[in-house]
């Protein structure tokens, strides 16, 4: 066997070794060492809360040399190579990604340019949970801050419409209403023909996170898939139409993003022009308990996060005497896996294995390790009939909860297909300047074999609002869930109708 090369110069040695030996040596040499990590959620102390966005004109000291930039890109690529939950990398030739992008990272002339390359590398995997964050973005994520205007758009009755307007947001201040039809975004007309063409465009078959796509997977139903593809085109248009550049700067915060909408509203004869400004804005976790008739409890929350656990626990305790429960997970983007386990444990009469986790097997890059995810009962279980409200914004831990309650407690799922994007980020790996690398390391299979990633969960009862419903303020999904719960109660135990 020939002698091994001198490793006093690691970079040079790696270039001379065979590929398999170089990969093995990466574990030993500092140039390929793994990145440190911090919790995936919650406060962090290694980055200042007022950290600036990456410079577009200069390189920070930790990225001053081409070798340092190449090393950071190599570490990001290696971690994604070793930890991403899908050994097929979503069909991407991962080795070619390295060949193409690592040299671009080494050639970057500013921190912002380097981050564009690192973000593009993670985006190749087309997974919304797998991403590279700048230090500013990592801090904002933990404070639930993102550019927002408070307006949720959706394709309804074949038109692009306002689905929801959050109170006390720019969208509400601009006078937008649920049920408003969007005729144009800035200078781009949004017609039924535009939406139909977008739904048939091959470019919308695959998600492109950097282009503005949301995390939704394509549902199996053709009509549902067409709506998701049309919304991909709308989001890409929004990304291209923003007034402020997406490239981070080293100066003051970027100007708010302006969006001019031409709105059709039945009460007006002429289109209404509305300017909506999006700017960094927090949307913290919230929980709510409502009694529909004094006997049916409705519990709604928007995030599986420890900061709202006390509110959810109070709501569950108060609902212990309800005849039936409705859990509203519409618009719930998920959160921490431990919060999911605690929440569904409140509904379990005994210990169960509602999910199995799938992770990459260390040392066997093409294999997966599958383990049981055990959920234990939490206090006195709530065993009443349950309905769970879901939609395309029900994601991550919220999807796990919906499927668990359906499979383990025969809960009725009402609404529209979920996001189909339930994977877990275990930790956030820390880049040299405090930025973060988040990797979807864990996939899930339900106890009955349902794949939770890339396969939206279907409701038992499909209910979608119409434009007339939105304009009239009718929550038809909630109304139908309530009606069906009445039918599930034992004879003689019916609830009074509203």
RAWOGI-V798489 format. One record per pair of residues at least 6 apart in sequence whose C-alpha atoms are under 7 Angstrom apart, sorted by the first residue. I is the first residue (numbers start at 1). J is the second residue. If there is no record, write none. Layout:
i: {I I}
j: {J J}
//
This chain:
i: {5 6 7 10 14 26 26 27 31 32 32 32 33 34 35 35 35 35 36 36 37 37 37 37 38 38 38 38 39 39 40 40 40 40 41 42 43 46 47 47 49 51 51 52 52 53 53 53 53 54 54 54 54 54 55 55 55 55 55 55 56 56 56 56 56 56 56 57 58 58 58 59 59 59 60 62 62 62 63 66 66 67 69 69 70 70 70 70 73 73 73 74 77 80 82 83 83 84 84 84 85 85 85 85 85 85 87 87 87 89 90 92 97 101 101 104 105 105 108 112 118 119 119 122 122 122 123 123 123 126 126 126 128 128 129 129 129 129 130 130 130 131 131 131 132 132 132 133 133 133 134 134 135 135 135 138 138 140 143 144 144 144 145 145 145 145 146 146 146 147 147 147 147 148 148 148 148 149 149 149 149 149 149 149 150 150 150 150 150 151 151 151 151 151 152 152 152 152 153 153 153 153 154 154 154 154 154 155 155 156 156 157 157 158 159 159 160 160 161 161 161 161 162 162 162 162 162 163 163 164 165 165 165 165 166 170 170 171 174 174 174 178 178 179 179 179 180 180 180 181 181 181 182 182 182 182 182 183 183 183 183 183 183 184 184 184 185 185 185 185 186 186 186 195 198 198 198 198 199 199 199 199 204 204 204 205 207 211 211 212 212 212 213 213 213 215 215 216 216 216 217 217 217 217 217 217 218 218 219 219 219 242 242 242 243 243 244 244 244 244 256 256 256 257 257 257 258 258 258 258 259 259 259 260 260 260 260 261 261 261 262 262 262 262 263 263 263 264 264 285 285 285 285 286 286 286 287 287 287 287 287 287 288 288 288 289 289 289 289 289 290 290 290 291 291 292 293 295 295 296 296 296 296 297 297 297 297 297 298 298 298 299 299 299 299 300 300 300 301 301 302 302 302 302 303 303 303 303 304 304 304 304 304 304 305 305 305 306 320 323 324 324 324 325 325 325 325 326 326 326 327 327 327 328 328 328 329 329 329 329 329 330 330 330 330 330 331 331 331 332 332 332 332 333 333 333 333 333 334 334 334 334 335 335 336 337 340 340 341 342 344 345 345 345 345 346 346 346 346 346 347 347 347 348 348 349 349 350 350 351 351 351 352 352 352 353 353 353 353 353 354 354 354 354 355 355 355 355 355 355 356 356 356 356 356 356 356 356 357 357 357 357 357 357 357 357 358 358 358 358 358 358 358 359 359 359 359 359 359 360 360 360 361 361 361 385 385 386 386 387 387 387 387 387 388 388 388 388 388 389 389 389 390 390 390 390 390 390 391 391 391 391 392 392 392 392 393 393 394 394 395 395 395 395 395 396 396 396 397 399 399 405 406 406 412 413 413 413 414 414 414 414 414 414 414 415 415 415 415 415 415 416 416 416 416 416 417 417 417 417 418 418 418 419 420 420 420 420 420 420 421 421 421 422 422 423 423 423 423 423 424 424 424 424 425 425 425 425 425 426 427 428 428 428 429 429 429 430 430 443 444 444 445 445 463 464 465 486 486}
j: {13 13 13 29 22 32 33 33 71 71 74 75 75 75 75 429 430 431 429 430 427 428 429 430 427 428 429 430 427 428 425 426 427 428 142 142 142 434 135 434 139 135 136 136 250 136 248 249 250 111 112 248 249 250 110 111 112 248 249 250 110 111 112 113 248 249 250 110 109 110 111 109 110 111 111 68 432 433 69 106 107 106 105 106 102 103 105 106 102 105 118 102 98 439 365 360 441 439 440 441 359 360 440 441 442 443 365 366 367 125 125 125 121 117 121 117 114 117 114 248 132 131 132 130 131 132 131 209 210 207 208 209 209 215 425 438 439 440 438 439 440 437 438 439 436 437 438 435 436 437 435 436 434 435 436 435 436 146 282 282 283 284 280 281 282 283 280 281 282 278 279 280 281 278 279 280 281 169 170 171 276 277 278 279 165 166 169 170 171 162 164 165 166 171 162 163 164 165 160 161 162 163 160 161 162 163 231 161 227 466 467 466 467 192 181 192 181 182 179 180 181 182 177 178 179 180 181 178 179 178 171 172 177 178 172 276 277 276 274 275 276 470 471 467 470 471 263 264 265 263 264 265 190 261 262 263 264 189 190 191 262 263 264 190 261 262 259 260 261 262 259 260 261 230 204 229 230 233 226 227 229 230 229 232 233 229 213 236 239 235 236 239 232 235 236 419 421 419 420 421 419 420 421 454 455 456 225 228 225 455 456 257 258 259 257 258 254 255 256 257 277 278 279 277 278 279 275 276 277 278 275 276 277 273 274 275 276 273 274 275 271 272 273 274 271 272 273 271 272 302 303 305 308 301 302 308 300 301 302 308 311 312 299 300 301 297 298 299 300 315 297 298 299 297 298 298 498 322 323 322 323 324 325 319 322 324 325 326 325 326 327 315 326 327 328 327 328 329 329 332 329 331 332 333 332 333 334 335 334 335 336 339 340 397 335 336 339 339 382 384 384 385 386 384 385 386 387 386 387 388 387 388 389 388 389 390 388 389 390 394 398 389 390 391 393 394 391 393 394 393 394 395 398 393 394 395 396 398 395 396 397 398 396 397 397 397 397 401 375 378 401 375 376 377 378 377 378 379 381 382 381 382 383 377 381 377 381 376 377 375 376 377 374 375 376 372 373 374 375 447 373 404 446 447 372 373 444 445 446 447 370 371 372 373 444 445 446 447 370 371 372 373 442 443 444 445 368 369 370 371 442 443 444 368 369 370 441 442 443 367 368 369 367 368 369 411 485 411 412 411 412 413 414 481 402 411 412 413 414 413 414 415 413 414 415 416 417 418 415 416 417 418 416 417 418 419 418 419 418 419 418 419 420 421 422 421 422 423 422 418 422 411 412 413 460 459 460 461 459 460 461 462 463 477 481 459 461 462 463 464 477 458 459 462 463 464 456 457 458 459 456 457 458 456 452 453 454 455 456 457 452 453 454 452 453 440 442 443 444 453 440 441 442 443 438 439 440 441 442 441 438 436 437 438 436 437 438 436 437 453 451 452 451 452 477 477 476 494 495}
//
